[in-house]
Amino acid sequence: MSATADPMELGESTSTLAGSTTTTTTTTTAATTVVNAIAKTVAIISSTVSAGSTTGASPSSTSSGTTPTPSPTPTPTPTSSHSFSSNLEDAEEKLSVKDLSQALQHFGIVDYLVFIAMLAVCAVIGFYFGFIEKNQKKKKLAGKDRAGAAGLEERRGSEALDYLVGGRQMKVFPVALSLVASFVSGISLLGTSTEIYVYGTQYAFILVTLAISGTISWYIFLPVFCNLQLTSTYEYFERRFSRRMRLFGASLFVLKAIIWLPIAVYVPALTFNQVSGIGIHTITPIVIIICTFYTCVGGIKGVVYTDVVQSVIMYGSLIVIMIKGTVDLGGFGVVWQRNMEGGRLNTPEWTMDPTVRLSVFSVFVGGTFFKLQSTSINQATVQRFMSLPTLKAIKQTLFTFSIGLVLLYCGCVYVGLVCYATYYDCDPMSTGLAGRRDQLVPLLVMRVLGVVPGLPGLFVSAVFSAALSSLSTLLNSLAAVILEDFVRPRMGKAMKENHIALTMRLVVVTFGISSIFMVYVVEKLGMVLQLSATLQSSLYGPMLGIFTVGMLMPWVGEKCVFLGSIASFMTMAWIAVNAQIANITGSFRHTKLPVSVEQCDYEFDMSRYLNSTAEYEPHSGSSVYHMSFLLYAMLGASLTIILSNLATLVFGRQDIRNVDENLLAPFVQRYLRKNQYYETVELKKPEAPKLSESSD
């Protein structure tokens, strides 16, 4: 298709305004293209108009581009047909990649106001739940204290209960939106669209696994957590296995948080850099400080209700990009046709080869395990479910959350299709206009929404909202795990209310600030979506295996599962590290779908494109660390389950009658009762440390 079919060609518009000889167009549509492009390149235009009035028709060196065909112009300006020398002059006037990138970086006052308003709302919500609502509750409890011991009992332990699970009185809809906002981080918001642009719609089929994993979670994992009313999911390990298993699980979670936090921060900083030109390491501290503030003072209530605001911003931003991008391209038919011609409307490959990035097996089987470890055993997810009062409320939240998540992911997928349809004939990565593939969507936003004041600010607010919600969720979960699994068991009865408050807030601040420095490491790694999925699955795969053994296999004892999980974790860590080394060094790359630079209307280094063609050659490699990243969770869980059962051949099977019934999945309980393994077994709860009656 011709370059004039593209709705906005920025370099061509600048050339037209700068020269005294008017550039002719092929169709009436092209005139509208020039008008739209004027607003996007006004910064460059203002510096070239004066020089353009004296340009002549002297021959000059040419650059790559298409030659417009003679056609009468629809504008009232006098026109003439292009001569050869005029075409050379227009080629000389084309923008360079650097100039075009600067032209796209116009984050206006209205955009800053929109962005600041989002941050201000988050801070105000955190302040309200941290100070105003908390003081109101203190006054209420003070009145009960005068009534006698009942008030003292209600007040005792309320600090941790309110801060971590909202007193277990949260509402369904806010928690469901909070789960969506925290589940879809800035990584997913940008990474999913980039995934579609680079590899096609294969990844979109993973949405089917959300229904499968949700069903498994409802019938196996959530009923157990709900009945036990745990704040930290790793307390289950101590009740089912031993204290060291609890510490092992909690340590893996902390390790995952340390690695994942800077990844979540890096994505919005990358977006802000693309649209405003402000450095990544300048904006990163701002993101973290604001997030740390409202998480530190507001607790889970502040986190959940800021998530509600942030999720609305995310949905609104995606809708605006989808509609405006589609209209600018000429309708849904154009989007569909260009993606069809570019091979983006593809399905998972029918193969069992584990090194194929997205096969039917890796998407539907591996994807189910991948989503299961995210929605069923993840501390952040379970902690929100535990903030609800009843099992019925949990079921409603799970259903609402699943629908909201599917809708948001569908929006991200469609934005990826719009992105490819926009750049189908001029890939900004190959030309250097986008420094990284994760900057493709911000580049699209500035092209599509940049002409409307405030809309770029809305998009940046959406990406920051996704990142802030994920950051605050993980920081709050870290406070729960550090307090419940590491500090409280050691402090015991000596831990007062003020000690609890100080510990939780100190954890939030410490991990928040430390992630600033970890951004420098993440910056050197590969695509953020694959990186995030790889690290999360390599750590949570073994964790999923431990919970599965604990709830479904009562004959497996502590020694067996401990050895199995250690071996699984070491294996997955080795695979993940080698996979990233191969990705960084280029020794192994998954095949990318082809792109084009044939219709680029700006100057760029052709050697950069030629050097990148190796990425589109068929992949080669058969090592275990070349496997699809979606298989990591399945492999980690399977290794834990298999090795734990094999270890029973050495250490022997555990007597099923010694396992507390409530630690098993409901259908396992029914099976054991039916076969009369035991009639009733009282749940053995570890002795809870009693808090001192003194409180601050």
C-alpha positions as CSV (number, residue, x, y, z in Angstrom):
1,M,0.0,0.0,0.0
2,S,1.2,3.5,-0.6
3,A,2.6,5.8,2.0
4,T,-0.4,8.2,1.6
5,A,-2.7,5.5,3.1
6,D,-1.0,6.2,6.4
7,P,-2.9,8.8,8.3
8,M,0.1,10.8,9.6
9,E,3.5,11.2,8.0
10,L,5.3,13.7,10.1
11,G,8.4,14.2,8.0
12,E,6.4,14.9,4.9
13,S,4.4,17.6,6.6
14,T,7.4,19.5,7.8
15,S,9.0,19.4,4.3
16,T,5.8,20.8,2.9
17,L,5.7,23.8,5.2
18,A,9.4,24.6,5.0
19,G,9.8,24.8,1.2
20,S,8.5,27.7,-1.0
21,T,7.5,25.2,-3.7
22,T,4.3,23.4,-2.4
23,T,4.4,19.6,-2.2
24,T,1.5,18.1,-4.2
25,T,-0.4,15.0,-3.0
26,T,-2.1,12.1,-4.7
27,T,-5.5,12.3,-3.1
28,T,-7.7,14.5,-1.1
29,T,-7.1,12.4,1.9
30,A,-3.4,13.3,1.9
31,A,-4.4,17.0,2.4
32,T,-6.1,16.1,5.6
33,T,-3.0,14.1,6.6
34,V,-0.8,17.2,6.3
35,V,-3.2,19.3,8.4
36,N,-3.2,16.7,11.1
37,A,0.5,16.5,11.1
38,I,0.9,20.2,11.5
39,A,-0.2,20.1,15.1
40,K,2.2,17.2,16.0
41,T,5.3,18.9,14.6
42,V,4.7,22.5,15.5
43,A,8.0,22.7,17.5
44,I,10.0,21.7,14.4
45,I,8.0,23.8,12.1
46,S,8.5,27.0,14.0
47,S,12.3,26.7,13.6
48,T,12.2,25.9,9.9
49,V,9.6,28.3,8.4
50,S,11.9,31.3,8.1
51,A,14.6,29.2,6.4
52,G,12.1,27.6,4.1
53,S,11.1,30.9,2.4
54,T,14.5,31.2,0.6
55,T,15.0,27.6,-0.5
56,G,15.8,27.1,-4.2
57,A,15.6,24.2,-6.6
58,S,19.3,23.3,-6.7
59,P,20.0,19.6,-6.8
60,S,21.0,17.8,-3.6
61,S,21.7,14.3,-2.4
62,T,18.6,12.0,-2.2
63,S,17.5,9.8,0.7
64,S,15.2,6.8,0.8
65,G,11.5,7.6,0.3
66,T,8.6,7.5,-2.1
67,T,8.1,10.0,-4.9
68,P,4.6,11.6,-5.0
69,T,2.8,11.5,-8.3
70,P,1.5,14.7,-9.9
71,S,-2.0,15.6,-8.9
72,P,-4.0,18.8,-8.4
73,T,-4.0,19.9,-4.8
74,P,-7.3,20.4,-3.1
75,T,-5.9,23.4,-1.2
76,P,-6.4,27.0,-2.5
77,T,-2.6,27.5,-2.5
78,P,-1.1,27.7,-6.1
79,T,0.5,24.4,-7.0
80,S,2.7,22.8,-9.7
81,S,3.9,19.3,-10.6
82,H,7.0,18.1,-8.9
83,S,10.2,18.2,-11.0
84,F,13.1,15.9,-10.2
85,S,15.0,18.6,-8.5
86,S,12.0,19.5,-6.4
87,N,11.8,15.9,-5.2
88,L,15.4,16.1,-4.2
89,E,14.8,19.2,-2.3
90,D,11.9,17.6,-0.4
91,A,14.0,14.6,0.4
92,E,16.6,17.0,1.9
93,E,14.0,18.7,4.0
94,K,12.8,15.4,5.6
95,L,13.1,15.2,9.4
96,S,15.8,13.0,11.0
97,V,14.9,10.4,13.6
98,K,16.2,12.7,16.3
99,D,14.1,15.7,15.2
100,L,11.0,13.6,14.7
101,S,11.5,12.0,18.2
102,Q,11.8,15.5,19.7
103,A,8.7,16.6,17.8
104,L,6.7,13.8,19.4
105,Q,7.8,14.8,22.9
106,H,5.3,17.5,23.6
107,F,3.8,16.9,27.0
108,G,1.8,20.1,27.5
109,I,0.5,21.9,30.5
110,V,-2.9,20.2,30.3
111,D,-1.2,16.8,30.2
112,Y,0.8,17.6,33.3
113,L,-2.3,18.8,35.1
114,V,-4.1,15.5,34.2
115,F,-1.1,13.5,35.4
116,I,-0.7,15.5,38.6
117,A,-4.4,15.2,39.4
118,M,-4.1,11.4,39.3
119,L,-1.2,11.4,41.6
120,A,-3.0,13.9,43.9
121,V,-6.1,11.7,44.2
122,C,-3.9,8.7,45.1
123,A,-2.1,10.7,47.8
124,V,-5.4,12.1,49.2
125,I,-7.0,8.6,49.4
126,G,-3.9,7.3,51.3
127,F,-4.0,10.3,53.6
128,Y,-7.7,9.8,54.3
129,F,-7.4,6.1,55.3
130,G,-4.1,6.7,57.1
131,F,-5.1,9.7,59.3
132,I,-8.8,10.8,59.1
133,E,-10.5,7.4,59.0
134,K,-8.0,6.0,61.5
135,N,-8.7,8.8,64.0
136,Q,-12.4,8.2,63.6
137,K,-12.0,4.6,64.5
138,K,-9.8,5.4,67.5
139,K,-12.5,7.7,68.8
140,K,-15.1,4.9,68.3
141,L,-12.9,2.3,70.1
142,A,-12.1,4.8,72.9
143,G,-15.9,4.9,73.6
144,K,-16.0,1.1,73.7
145,D,-12.9,1.0,76.0
146,R,-14.9,2.8,78.7
147,A,-17.6,0.1,78.4
148,G,-15.2,-2.6,79.6
149,A,-13.1,-5.5,78.4
150,A,-15.0,-5.9,75.2
151,G,-13.6,-2.7,73.8
152,L,-10.0,-3.7,74.8
153,E,-10.4,-7.0,73.1
154,E,-11.6,-5.4,69.8
155,R,-8.8,-2.9,69.9
156,R,-6.1,-5.6,70.5
157,G,-4.6,-6.7,67.2
158,S,-6.6,-4.2,65.2
159,E,-3.5,-2.5,63.7
160,A,-2.3,-5.4,61.7
161,L,-5.9,-6.6,60.9
162,D,-6.8,-3.2,59.5
163,Y,-3.6,-2.5,57.7
164,L,-3.2,-5.8,56.0
165,V,-6.8,-7.1,55.4
166,G,-9.0,-4.1,56.1
167,G,-10.6,-5.8,59.1
168,R,-11.9,-8.5,56.8
169,Q,-14.9,-6.2,55.9
170,M,-14.0,-5.0,52.4
171,K,-16.6,-4.8,49.7
172,V,-16.8,-7.0,46.6
173,F,-16.6,-4.4,43.7
174,P,-13.7,-2.4,45.1
175,V,-11.7,-5.5,45.8
176,A,-12.5,-6.9,42.3
177,L,-11.3,-3.7,40.6
178,S,-8.2,-3.7,42.9
179,L,-7.4,-7.2,41.8
180,V,-7.7,-6.1,38.1
181,A,-5.6,-3.0,38.6
182,S,-2.8,-4.9,40.6
183,F,-2.9,-7.9,38.3
184,V,-2.5,-5.8,35.1
185,S,0.6,-3.9,35.9
186,G,2.3,-1.4,33.6
187,I,4.2,-4.4,32.3
188,S,1.0,-6.0,31.1
189,L,-0.5,-2.8,29.9
190,L,2.4,-2.0,27.5
191,G,3.9,-5.5,27.2
192,T,0.8,-7.2,26.0
193,S,0.3,-4.7,23.2
194,T,4.0,-5.0,22.3
195,E,3.7,-8.8,22.3
196,I,0.9,-8.5,19.7
197,Y,2.9,-6.1,17.5
198,V,6.1,-8.3,17.5
199,Y,4.7,-11.9,17.6
200,G,1.0,-11.6,16.6
201,T,-2.2,-12.6,18.4
202,Q,-0.9,-16.0,19.6
203,Y,-0.6,-14.7,23.2
204,A,-4.2,-13.5,23.2
205,F,-5.4,-17.1,23.4
206,I,-4.1,-17.3,27.0
207,L,-7.3,-15.5,28.0
208,V,-9.0,-18.8,27.7
209,T,-6.9,-20.1,30.6
210,L,-8.3,-17.5,32.9
211,A,-11.6,-19.4,33.1
212,I,-9.7,-22.7,33.6
213,S,-7.4,-21.4,36.3
214,G,-10.3,-19.5,38.0
215,T,-12.3,-22.7,38.2
216,I,-9.4,-24.7,39.7
217,S,-8.7,-21.9,42.2
218,W,-12.3,-21.9,43.3
219,Y,-12.6,-25.7,43.9
220,I,-9.1,-26.3,45.4
221,F,-7.2,-23.4,46.8
222,L,-9.5,-20.6,47.8
223,P,-11.8,-22.7,50.1
224,V,-8.8,-23.8,52.2
225,F,-7.4,-20.2,52.5
226,C,-10.9,-18.9,53.4
227,N,-11.5,-21.5,56.1
228,L,-8.1,-20.9,57.7
229,Q,-8.4,-17.1,57.5
230,L,-4.7,-16.6,57.0
231,T,-3.1,-13.2,56.6
232,S,0.1,-14.8,55.1
233,T,-0.4,-17.7,52.8
234,Y,2.9,-19.2,53.9
235,E,1.4,-19.8,57.4
236,Y,-0.2,-22.8,55.6
237,F,3.2,-24.3,55.1
238,E,3.8,-24.4,58.8
239,R,0.4,-25.9,59.6
240,R,0.7,-28.5,56.9
241,F,4.5,-29.2,57.0
242,S,6.9,-27.3,59.2
243,R,8.4,-24.0,60.3
244,R,11.2,-24.3,57.8
245,M,8.9,-24.8,54.9
246,R,7.1,-21.6,56.0
247,L,10.4,-19.7,56.0
248,F,11.4,-21.2,52.6
249,G,8.1,-20.1,51.0
250,A,8.3,-16.6,52.5
251,S,11.9,-16.2,51.5
252,L,11.0,-17.0,47.8
253,F,8.2,-14.4,47.9
254,V,10.6,-11.8,49.2
255,L,13.2,-12.7,46.5
256,K,10.5,-12.4,43.9
257,A,9.4,-9.0,45.2
258,I,13.0,-7.7,45.2
259,I,13.4,-8.7,41.5
260,W,9.9,-7.7,40.3
261,L,9.5,-4.3,42.0
262,P,12.1,-2.5,39.8
263,I,10.6,-4.1,36.7
264,A,7.2,-2.6,37.6
265,V,8.8,0.8,38.2
266,Y,10.8,0.7,35.0
267,V,7.8,0.5,32.6
268,P,6.0,3.7,33.5
269,A,9.4,5.5,33.6
270,L,10.0,4.3,30.1
271,T,6.7,5.6,28.9
272,F,7.2,9.0,30.5
273,N,10.6,9.3,28.9
274,Q,9.0,8.6,25.5
275,V,6.3,11.2,25.7
276,S,8.2,14.0,27.6
277,G,11.9,13.4,27.1
278,I,12.5,13.3,30.9
279,G,15.1,10.7,31.9
280,I,14.1,7.3,33.3
281,H,16.2,7.8,36.4
282,T,14.6,11.2,37.0
283,I,11.0,10.1,37.1
284,T,11.6,6.7,38.9
285,P,12.1,8.2,42.4
286,I,8.9,10.3,42.0
287,V,6.8,7.1,41.2
288,I,8.2,5.2,44.1
289,I,8.0,8.0,46.7
290,I,4.3,8.7,45.9
291,C,3.5,5.0,45.9
292,T,5.4,4.4,49.2
293,F,3.6,7.3,50.8
294,Y,0.0,6.2,50.3
295,T,0.8,2.5,50.8
296,C,2.7,3.3,54.0
297,V,0.0,5.5,55.6
298,G,-3.2,4.0,54.1
299,G,-2.7,0.3,54.4
300,I,-4.8,-2.1,52.3
301,K,-7.8,0.2,52.3
302,G,-5.7,3.0,50.8
303,V,-4.3,0.6,48.3
304,V,-7.7,-0.9,47.3
305,Y,-9.5,2.4,46.8
306,T,-6.6,4.0,44.9
307,D,-6.7,0.9,42.7
308,V,-10.4,1.6,42.0
309,V,-9.5,5.1,40.7
310,Q,-6.5,3.7,38.8
311,S,-8.5,0.9,37.1
312,V,-11.1,3.4,35.9
313,I,-8.2,5.5,34.4
314,M,-6.8,2.4,32.7
315,Y,-10.1,1.4,31.1
316,G,-10.8,5.0,30.0
317,S,-7.3,5.4,28.4
318,L,-7.6,2.1,26.5
319,I,-11.0,3.0,25.1
320,V,-9.8,6.4,23.9
321,I,-6.7,4.9,22.2
322,M,-8.8,2.2,20.6
323,I,-11.4,4.5,19.2
324,K,-9.2,7.4,18.1
325,G,-6.6,5.0,16.6
326,T,-9.2,3.1,14.6
327,V,-10.8,6.2,13.3
328,D,-7.5,7.7,12.2
329,L,-6.6,4.6,10.3
330,G,-9.9,4.6,8.4
331,G,-12.0,2.1,10.4
332,F,-11.8,-1.4,11.7
333,G,-11.6,-2.9,8.2
334,V,-8.2,-1.2,7.7
335,V,-6.9,-2.4,11.0
336,W,-8.0,-6.0,10.2
337,Q,-6.6,-6.0,6.7
338,R,-3.2,-4.6,7.5
339,N,-2.8,-7.1,10.4
340,M,-3.9,-9.9,8.2
341,E,-1.4,-9.0,5.5
342,G,1.3,-8.6,8.1
343,G,0.7,-12.1,9.5
344,R,-0.3,-10.7,13.0
345,L,-3.7,-12.5,13.1
346,N,-2.1,-15.9,13.9
347,T,-2.9,-18.8,16.3
348,P,-0.6,-20.8,18.5
349,E,1.5,-23.4,16.5
350,W,0.4,-27.0,16.5
351,T,3.5,-28.6,17.9
352,M,4.8,-30.2,21.0
353,D,8.2,-28.6,20.7
354,P,8.8,-26.8,24.0
355,T,11.2,-24.4,22.4
356,V,8.4,-22.9,20.2
357,R,7.6,-19.7,22.0
358,L,3.8,-20.0,21.8
359,S,2.5,-23.4,20.8
360,V,-0.9,-24.8,21.6
361,F,0.6,-26.8,24.4
362,S,2.5,-23.9,26.0
363,V,-0.4,-21.5,25.7
364,F,-3.3,-23.7,27.0
365,V,-1.5,-26.0,29.3
366,G,1.5,-23.9,30.3
367,G,-0.7,-20.8,30.4
368,T,-3.1,-22.4,32.8
369,F,-0.3,-23.1,35.3
370,F,1.0,-19.6,34.7
371,K,-2.3,-18.0,35.5
372,L,-3.0,-20.4,38.3
373,Q,0.1,-19.4,40.2
374,S,-0.9,-15.7,39.8
375,T,-4.6,-16.0,40.8
376,S,-4.6,-18.9,43.3
377,I,-1.5,-18.9,45.6
378,N,-0.1,-15.4,45.1
379,Q,0.2,-13.6,48.4
380,A,-1.1,-10.3,47.0
381,T,-4.2,-12.0,45.4
382,V,-5.0,-14.2,48.4
383,Q,-4.6,-11.3,50.8
384,R,-7.3,-9.4,48.9
385,F,-9.6,-12.3,48.9
386,M,-9.1,-12.7,52.7
387,S,-10.1,-9.1,53.2
388,L,-13.7,-10.1,52.3
389,P,-16.1,-11.3,55.0
390,T,-17.6,-14.5,53.4
391,L,-16.9,-17.3,50.9
392,K,-19.9,-16.0,48.9
393,A,-18.2,-12.6,48.6
394,I,-15.0,-14.2,47.5
395,K,-16.9,-16.1,44.8
396,Q,-18.5,-12.9,43.5
397,T,-15.2,-11.1,43.6
398,L,-13.5,-13.9,41.6
399,F,-16.2,-13.8,38.9
400,T,-16.1,-10.0,38.6
401,F,-12.3,-9.9,38.6
402,S,-12.1,-12.5,35.8
403,I,-14.5,-10.6,33.6
404,G,-12.8,-7.3,34.2
405,L,-9.4,-8.9,33.5
406,V,-10.5,-10.4,30.2
407,L,-11.9,-7.1,29.1
408,L,-8.7,-5.2,29.9
409,Y,-6.5,-7.7,28.2
410,C,-8.7,-7.6,25.1
411,G,-8.2,-3.9,25.1
412,C,-4.5,-4.3,25.2
413,V,-4.6,-6.9,22.4
414,Y,-6.5,-4.5,20.2
415,V,-4.2,-1.6,20.9
416,G,-1.4,-3.9,19.7
417,L,-3.3,-4.5,16.4
418,V,-3.8,-0.7,16.0
419,C,-0.1,-0.2,16.7
420,Y,0.9,-2.5,13.9
421,A,-1.7,-1.1,11.5
422,T,-0.2,2.3,12.1
423,Y,3.4,1.3,11.6
424,Y,2.9,-1.6,9.1
425,D,5.1,0.1,6.5
426,C,7.6,2.0,8.7
427,D,8.7,0.0,11.8
428,P,9.9,2.6,14.4
429,M,12.2,0.1,16.1
430,S,14.1,-0.6,12.9
431,T,14.6,3.1,12.2
432,G,15.5,3.9,15.8
433,L,12.5,6.1,16.4
434,A,11.6,3.8,19.3
435,G,14.6,3.0,21.4
436,R,13.1,-0.2,22.7
437,R,10.1,-2.3,21.7
438,D,8.4,-1.4,25.0
439,Q,8.2,2.2,23.7
440,L,6.1,1.3,20.7
441,V,2.8,2.0,22.4
442,P,3.8,5.3,23.9
443,L,5.0,6.3,20.5
444,L,1.6,5.4,19.0
445,V,-0.2,7.4,21.7
446,M,1.8,10.5,21.0
447,R,1.0,10.1,17.3
448,V,-2.7,9.4,17.7
449,L,-3.5,11.4,20.8
450,G,-0.8,14.0,20.8
451,V,-3.0,16.5,18.9
452,V,-5.6,16.6,21.7
453,P,-4.4,18.4,24.9
454,G,-4.8,16.2,27.9
455,L,-5.0,12.8,26.2
456,P,-1.3,12.0,26.4
457,G,-1.5,12.9,30.1
458,L,-4.4,10.5,30.4
459,F,-2.4,7.7,28.8
460,V,0.6,8.3,31.0
461,S,-1.7,8.4,34.0
462,A,-3.0,5.0,33.0
463,V,0.4,3.5,32.8
464,F,1.4,5.0,36.0
465,S,-1.9,3.8,37.6
466,A,-1.1,0.3,36.5
467,A,2.4,0.5,37.9
468,L,1.4,2.2,41.1
469,S,-1.4,-0.3,41.9
470,S,1.0,-3.2,41.4
471,L,3.7,-1.6,43.4
472,S,1.4,-0.7,46.3
473,T,-0.1,-4.2,46.3
474,L,3.3,-5.9,46.5
475,L,4.6,-3.5,49.1
476,N,1.5,-4.2,51.3
477,S,1.9,-7.9,50.8
478,L,5.6,-7.7,51.8
479,A,4.6,-6.0,55.0
480,A,2.2,-8.9,55.7
481,V,4.8,-11.6,55.0
482,I,7.7,-9.9,56.8
483,L,5.5,-9.3,59.9
484,E,3.6,-12.6,60.0
485,D,6.4,-15.0,58.9
486,F,9.6,-13.4,60.2
487,V,9.1,-10.8,62.9
488,R,6.0,-11.9,64.9
489,P,7.1,-15.5,65.5
490,R,10.4,-14.2,67.0
491,M,9.0,-11.2,69.0
492,G,6.0,-13.1,70.4
493,K,4.2,-11.6,73.4
494,A,6.7,-8.7,73.5
495,M,5.2,-7.2,70.3
496,K,2.9,-4.2,71.0
497,E,0.6,-2.4,68.7
498,N,3.1,0.4,68.1
499,H,5.8,-2.2,67.2
500,I,3.4,-3.8,64.7
501,A,2.7,-0.4,63.1
502,L,6.3,0.6,62.9
503,T,7.4,-2.8,61.5
504,M,4.9,-2.8,58.7
505,R,5.6,0.8,57.6
506,L,9.3,0.3,57.8
507,V,9.1,-2.7,55.5
508,V,7.1,-0.6,52.9
509,V,9.6,2.2,53.0
510,T,12.7,0.0,52.9
511,F,11.6,-2.1,49.9
512,G,10.2,0.9,48.1
513,I,13.4,2.9,48.2
514,S,15.6,-0.1,47.4
515,S,13.8,-0.7,44.1
516,I,15.0,2.7,42.8
517,F,18.5,1.4,42.5
518,M,17.4,-2.0,41.0
519,V,16.1,-0.2,38.0
520,Y,19.6,0.1,36.7
521,V,19.8,-3.7,36.5
522,V,16.4,-4.1,34.8
523,E,17.4,-1.6,32.2
524,K,19.9,-4.0,30.7
525,L,17.6,-6.9,30.4
526,G,15.2,-8.0,27.6
527,M,11.5,-7.5,26.8
528,V,9.8,-6.7,30.1
529,L,6.7,-9.0,29.6
530,Q,8.9,-12.1,28.9
531,L,11.3,-11.1,31.7
532,S,8.5,-10.6,34.2
533,A,6.8,-13.9,33.3
534,T,10.1,-15.8,33.3
535,L,11.2,-14.6,36.8
536,Q,7.7,-14.9,38.3
537,S,7.1,-18.4,36.9
538,S,10.6,-19.7,37.9
539,L,9.9,-18.7,41.5
540,Y,6.2,-19.4,41.8
541,G,6.2,-22.7,39.8
542,P,7.8,-24.6,42.8
543,M,5.5,-22.7,45.1
544,L,2.5,-23.9,43.2
545,G,3.8,-27.4,43.5
546,I,4.2,-27.1,47.3
547,F,0.6,-25.9,47.7
548,T,-0.7,-28.6,45.4
549,V,1.1,-31.4,47.3
550,G,-0.1,-29.9,50.6
551,M,-3.8,-29.8,49.6
552,L,-4.1,-32.8,47.3
553,M,-1.5,-35.3,48.5
554,P,-1.8,-35.9,52.3
555,W,0.6,-38.9,52.2
556,V,3.6,-36.6,51.3
557,G,5.5,-35.5,54.4
558,E,7.6,-32.5,55.2
559,K,11.0,-33.9,54.4
560,C,9.8,-35.1,51.0
561,V,8.3,-31.8,49.9
562,F,11.2,-29.8,51.2
563,L,13.7,-31.7,49.2
564,G,11.4,-31.7,46.1
565,S,10.8,-28.0,46.3
566,I,14.6,-27.2,46.8
567,A,15.5,-29.3,43.8
568,S,12.8,-27.7,41.7
569,F,13.7,-24.2,42.7
570,M,17.4,-24.7,41.9
571,T,16.6,-26.2,38.6
572,M,14.2,-23.3,37.6
573,A,16.7,-20.7,38.8
574,W,19.4,-22.3,36.6
575,I,17.0,-22.3,33.6
576,A,15.9,-18.7,34.1
577,V,19.4,-17.3,34.5
578,N,20.7,-19.1,31.4
579,A,17.6,-18.1,29.4
580,Q,18.3,-14.4,30.2
581,I,22.0,-14.8,29.3
582,A,21.0,-16.3,26.0
583,N,18.5,-13.5,25.4
584,I,21.0,-10.7,26.3
585,T,23.9,-12.2,24.3
586,G,21.8,-13.0,21.3
587,S,22.8,-16.7,21.2
588,F,19.2,-17.6,21.0
589,R,16.2,-15.6,19.9
590,H,12.6,-16.5,19.1
591,T,11.6,-15.7,15.6
592,K,9.9,-12.3,15.2
593,L,7.3,-11.5,12.6
594,P,8.6,-9.4,9.7
595,V,8.4,-5.6,9.5
596,S,8.9,-3.0,6.8
597,V,10.6,0.3,6.4
598,E,9.7,0.9,2.8
599,Q,7.3,3.9,3.3
600,C,9.3,5.8,6.0
601,D,9.1,9.5,5.3
602,Y,12.0,10.5,7.5
603,E,15.7,10.1,7.6
604,F,17.1,7.0,9.4
605,D,20.2,4.8,9.5
606,M,19.5,2.0,7.1
607,S,22.4,-0.1,8.6
608,R,20.4,-0.3,11.8
609,Y,17.5,-2.0,10.0
610,L,19.9,-4.3,8.1
611,N,21.6,-5.4,11.3
612,S,18.3,-6.3,12.9
613,T,17.2,-8.7,10.1
614,A,18.7,-11.6,12.0
615,E,15.9,-11.3,14.5
616,Y,13.4,-12.5,11.8
617,E,15.3,-15.6,10.7
618,P,14.0,-19.0,11.9
619,H,15.2,-19.7,15.5
620,S,17.5,-22.5,16.4
621,G,18.3,-24.1,19.7
622,S,17.3,-27.2,21.7
623,S,18.6,-26.5,25.2
624,V,16.2,-26.7,28.1
625,Y,16.6,-23.0,28.8
626,H,15.3,-22.3,25.3
627,M,11.8,-23.4,26.2
628,S,8.8,-21.1,26.1
629,F,8.5,-18.8,29.1
630,L,4.9,-20.0,29.6
631,L,6.1,-23.5,30.5
632,Y,8.2,-22.3,33.4
633,A,5.4,-22.5,36.0
634,M,4.2,-25.9,34.8
635,L,7.8,-27.3,34.9
636,G,8.5,-25.9,38.4
637,A,5.2,-27.2,39.8
638,S,5.6,-30.6,38.1
639,L,9.2,-31.1,39.3
640,T,8.1,-30.3,42.9
641,I,5.2,-32.8,42.7
642,I,7.2,-35.6,41.1
643,L,10.3,-35.3,43.2
644,S,8.3,-35.0,46.4
645,N,6.4,-38.2,45.6
646,L,9.7,-40.0,44.6
647,A,11.2,-38.9,47.9
648,T,8.5,-40.9,49.7
649,L,10.2,-44.0,48.5
650,V,13.2,-43.0,50.7
651,F,11.5,-41.3,53.7
652,G,8.3,-43.2,53.6
653,R,4.7,-42.0,53.4
654,Q,3.1,-39.9,56.0
655,D,0.1,-41.3,57.9
656,I,-2.9,-39.5,56.4
657,R,-4.7,-39.6,59.7
658,N,-2.1,-37.2,61.1
659,V,-3.0,-34.5,58.6
660,D,-5.6,-31.9,59.7
661,E,-8.7,-32.2,57.5
662,N,-9.1,-28.5,57.0
663,L,-5.7,-28.3,55.4
664,L,-6.9,-30.3,52.4
665,A,-9.0,-29.4,49.4
666,P,-12.8,-29.9,49.9
667,F,-13.1,-32.9,47.5
668,V,-10.1,-34.6,49.1
669,Q,-11.8,-34.2,52.5
670,R,-15.0,-35.8,51.1
671,Y,-13.0,-38.7,49.7
672,L,-11.2,-39.4,52.9
673,R,-14.5,-39.2,54.9
674,K,-16.1,-41.5,52.4
675,N,-13.4,-44.1,52.8
676,Q,-13.3,-43.6,56.6
677,Y,-9.7,-42.6,56.9
678,Y,-10.9,-40.6,59.9
679,E,-14.1,-39.3,61.2
680,T,-13.1,-35.9,62.5
681,V,-9.8,-34.2,63.1
682,E,-9.5,-31.0,65.0
683,L,-7.6,-28.2,63.3
684,K,-4.3,-27.8,65.1
685,K,-3.6,-24.1,65.2
686,P,-0.2,-22.8,66.3
687,E,-0.4,-20.9,69.5
688,A,-1.0,-17.2,68.6
689,P,1.2,-14.7,70.5
690,K,-0.8,-12.7,72.9
691,L,-0.3,-9.0,72.6
692,S,0.3,-6.8,75.6
693,E,-2.8,-4.9,76.7
694,S,-0.8,-1.7,76.5
695,S,-1.3,0.1,73.2
696,D,-0.3,3.3,71.6
